[in-house]
Amino acid sequence: MRQNAGMRRRPYGFLSAFLAVSVAIAAVLTGCEPPVVTEGGQPRPEAIKSVISLSPSTTEIVGSINYNQVLKGRTQADDFPMAVKDVAVVASVKPDYESIAAIKPQLVVYDKDLYNAQDIEKINQLGFKTYVFDAKTIDDFVKQVQLLGAAIAAETNASSYADKVIAAKNAAMGDPISPSPKVAVILVSEGTEHYIAGTEGFLADVIRVSGGSLVGPKADRFVPLSPESVIAQNPDIIVIPFEADQNKQDVSQRNAEARVRLLLADPRFKSLNAIKNRKIVPIDEDVLTRRGYRVDKLIDELHRRFAAAMRG
């Protein structure tokens, strides 16, 4: 799936020196005290041992790099890694502020894209330290993973994941697709109102490093789709999220095929190059839409499938 797989990078996760991470943590974690532990002559923040995650993507990260030690609360939608299902649920559509307060976490972490300003204000009013994932690029995402890993004493695991993401990025960009396809990411509904990914969010950079160019409205998240705008931009490839079942491949396959049929059946889009040429790429919606622990796999898969579509 990757090109240049044999090339190994020096661990990116330590950002060249642990000092850089240590200093940055104090600035990024809201309300953090100055470093109090000295290690190797340099200040280091005290490790955080109790974390509540209020988004599936951040639960993926915390649960994968240091689940046993720190994760004390999660959202109802969290399903990866499997072990997080044993963690208490403290949020569904909205956070359960009383449950969060009762746990008294040292840190609340969440994905900014899932909450509006009023929600964020309520989270801050709880009085706990917060860590917000809001990266719009792969490089910034890697840095945020590193900072969180250092804060919860999971530097090695965070560094390992960062290496995978950077390796996937470098492999994809080292094997450019020509011509580079215009790509739209469309969340297909069973009605006539679909949603499309905006070009200002994290997914735009993922599409870019995977070899494509995201087309859509100027927004940092999914917004209602304008058929006229999509027709004018005329994407070469359409990526559609579908609900996957990690334990039942046949169910996942049927769900993917159902989403494709819905899009093909919509007469408004029959003139699009992607529709006429059947360049439709279904992707597990959790992997596609979460800024979590499977970004490296998403880059690998998108690059492979974009390249195959443009060859076909």
Salt bridges, closest charged atoms under 4 A:
GLU39 OE1 - ARG44 NH1 3.08
GLU60 OE2 - ARG290 NH1 2.96
GLU60 OE2 - ARG294 NH2 2.57
ASP79 OD1 - ARG290 NH1 3.03
ASP111 OD1 - ARG291 NH2 2.56
ASP113 OD1 - ARG221 NH2 3.86
ASP113 OD2 - ARG291 NH2 3.27
ASP119 OD2 - LYS94 NZ 2.73
ASP139 OD1 - LYS169 NZ 2.89
GLU155 OE2 - ARG44 NH2 2.70
ASP175 OD2 - HIS303 NE2 3.68
GLU190 OE2 - ARG259 NH2 3.64
ASP205 OD1 - ARG208 NH2 2.79
ASP220 OD1 - ARG221 NE 2.89
ASP250 OD2 - ARG254 NH1 3.53
ASP266 OD2 - HIS194 NE2 3.08
ASP266 OD2 - ARG268 NH2 2.71
ASP286 OD1 - ARG290 NH2 3.39
ASP296 OD2 - ARG2 NH2 3.70
ASP300 OD2 - ARG2 NE 2.93
GLU301 OE2 - ARG305 NH1 3.10
